[in-house]
Amino acid sequence: MDLSTSLYLVRPELILSFSSLALLLIAAWRQEAGRLVSILSVAALVGAGAYAVHYLCAGTDASAFEGLYRADAFGSFAKILIYFAAAISLMIAPKALEKMGAMRAEYPVLVILAAVGMGVMVSATDLLTLYIGLELNSLAAYVLASFARNDGRSAEAGLKYFVLGALASGILLFGMSLLYGFTGSTSFETIGTAMTGELSMGLLFGLVFVLSGLAFKISAAPFHMWTPDVYEGAPTPVTAFFASAPKVAASALLIRIVVEAFGNQVQAWQQIVMVVALMSIIIGAVGAIGQQNLKRLLAYSSINNVGFLLIGLAAGTEQGVAAMLVYLAIYVAMTLGGFVCLMQLKGRDGEMKESMADIAGLSKTRPALAAIFAIFMFSLAGIPPLFGFYGKLVVFNAAISAGLFPLAVIGIAASVIGAFYYLKVVKTMYFDESGDSIEAADDKVLRWTGGALGLVVSALGYLAIPLLGAVTAQAAGALF
Amino acid sequence: MNAAELPILSIMLAVPMVGALACLFVRDEMARIIALTATLFNLLLGVWLWASYDPAGAQWQFVESAALFGPIGWKLGIDGISLLLIMLSVFLMPICIGASWRAVTERVGLYMASFLLMETLMIGVFAAQDLMLFYIMFEAGLIPMYLIIGIWGGKDRIYASYKFFLYTLLGSVFMLLAMLWMIQQAGTADIPTLLNHDFPPEAQTILWLAFFASFAVKMPMWPVHTWLPDAHVQAPTAGSVILAGVLLKMGGYGFLRFSLPMFPEASAQFIWLIFGLSMVAVVYTSLVALVQDDMKKLIAYSSVAHMAIVTVGLFTFNQQGIEGAIIVMLSHGLVSGALFLCVGVIYDRLHTREISRYGGLSINMPKYALFFMLFTMASVGLPGTSGFVGEFLSLAGAYKVSTWATLIATTGIILGAGYMLYLYRRVAFGEQVNADAAAMPDLDNRELWLLAPIAAAVLWMGIYPESFLAPIRRDVATIVERIERAAPAGDSKLKVHDKTTAKYRIQAHGGEHDKKAEGAAH
């Protein structure tokens, strides 16, 4: 395969890489051009997304750079979600960051760089590309977490994220080196063929370490400890970004490595995934109950959601992977929406409000915001007729058809525990007496994105099921 | 014109939905008017639906099908059982709106929207012909009801709303898993097809239990009934009406639509469980009702007792029992709704539900006392009211299966008479001990308009039940035919050839006896 074909296949990443470099130059000379750079970055993401859509529609399925990178429907679908989440995070950010005095032109550039990394992650078919993509994303993310550098909490979040992230990368690398050592290759395909029959101890260790490292990246229990602290400390638009795009990327990466490299050893990882899934669901649900800070609450909610997502992976089938992709798509809309609502909570002096007490009686003072927030909460809880229910439905359906009844039963019972804290948010907004501390928001972008995401997540989203079903089936089919 | 020419069920679902959206954006007074118009219009559509329904026609009528949502099919259609339950919903709905006309003054738009959404979902539950669509409609009702109890409820409303939501949710999620498994096994989510699909008996047991978890909570059966008294007491009047009137019927409808015809063997296997729990419920909750000081709580416990008679009737596996259970459901929907309205009427005046704060109301509120009397009698099961027909039929059906269960369930009627008459005596008769209660004005026109239609329906059902039995007879027969293979042997066989009992039989009646018994049962 010649270089030009390879370059042709990585057009989304090329567009983003070159735009990030060009935008970095603008940022270097004009520090106050944050908004302009943001708009251009969104345009770049749209352009890259257009190519991803093109690959998806054209059914492109080709390998680039001698098997290091694969442009297929699976990667393209994940990229569309990632670029969408990144674009939304860019659109909602400027005003909020300006208020904190942290809006600098590097912000959009870092988001784009992270998006490049994530694009590489989801298309990686080799341990090396995997690691490069992961680290590009992570390094950008560490900086983003501490982007409000004058805020102690933000700096702390960045540090925590960095230290723990580096540890996870170390674990991952160790696992990768074991895999390489025992199979003699870094390519997923070769590892897959080498891992047939009896699994040697070294390979088993390698597999466990790789899965542990990735579990950290998707913040699955028991590697979730960093999530509440980082989510709470990072500026809210950044948290919205963390909770959406990197989750998609790391989950897609996990799916690909598990299916392509460990596909012959389902027994070896299925148990691990099941335990991690159930622990995430339960820890995410129980941990959230006592939270008074809404960002921490949403952090636990994301841990909880990752658990449900992993149920689809535990099924280990094509149907399970398709279900995960549906779940991811819905999850991105719900999570971004939740954070968009959160960002509209502003006090009299324009300061961000993020505690449970602040939203008391919100339905009286800001009925529309409360209604949309309630929609996101019910949807995250998986109550029909909201769209979040459909995500849970397909995931459990996959588990049932794979015959994983105990997993499905425990998981769905634990989802009732999760419903409790989502209900608590609704209760605080609707049943409690008004605290009257929230001012009317002035940010039109937030209002419109919140409203649009709310419509998607409401029962109207069901109309998208046929399309979503076809696309995710195609994407999952690319792996099997 | 025949309603079948239009997608009438979709229209009936859409009308309240559109009304609900409109209510969110208008002023209070306008929201009330929109809600009343929408519900009355739906009532008219319902009447039209009933008039167009052909009891001798196809089993499923007004069938609609559209592939809008991929695997979740938009499939609607009704048989006679669904028809009557839909009628009950659309009949009670305008009354609920009327009952909250003045009682609700805060966030009226949201309140009306919640009720209209409830109406859509209730009709959807009874009309859904796709398993997933049914589940969505069944579950979605939690959200508006949670808001209704939580926002406009009484003092402990938050506790009650949580309890209601989480209890019912926990019950239902297992049903969801069972449904997913069924869809995979049978390869379809179409309810009419599934009704004739034979699941292996060993799988039936698990599936039955999963469905039981959901319907028993919804019904509610002892011992998972504890959410009901809390929810009822805290909910606003109209919320209680809809909860007792229609939402509880979803449990019974579920047993009838899913548990019995889809899992006949498992249903037969678990008769002991159903009868056992129902017997406990009848006696226990009746006794609990007897000692209540709170009127709403008393009626809530009486609901549990009546629903136990429904479950006994449903699991008799014979025509009388199941017809009776359906009539009890309809009758209880009307009567308990009316009783909650009666409580609401005096609650609006005195703002207390404590029985001892009232007394001698028949003196200053004669019209009220008359209506209250009628509904009390209907709840007790006096012949001539709807309560009698249903209870008699279901107990007659139960007698064919289990003498003991019938005997104990029948004590429920005696105990029912006990607590209801005791309630009525304390509220309406006796001395006028409380000056403020004695000064309450009688029913005004609005309240009269709310209670009179229910009274008429209760009497209609009591005097000429054929109107209500005709649409369901054939559908019940279909279910009975389907489950016949698993029907349990009764313990009350006539021992014609047994010499030891010969002397107890009255020879004069001879062969006439059997015919008479059957005639009375119908």
Interface residues (C-beta under 8 A of the other chain):
Chain A: S363 K364 P367 A371 F378 I383 P384 P385 F389 Y390 L393 F396 N397 I400 S401 F405 A408 V409 I412 A413 S415 V416 A419 F420 L423 V426 K427 Y430 F431 Y462 L463 I465 P466 L468 G469
Chain B: L24 A67 L68 F69 G70 P71 I72 R107 L110 M132 Y135 I136 M137 E139 A140 L142 I143 Y146 L147 G150 I151 R157 I158 S161 Y162 F165 L166 L169 L170 V173 F174 L176 L177 L180 W181 Q184
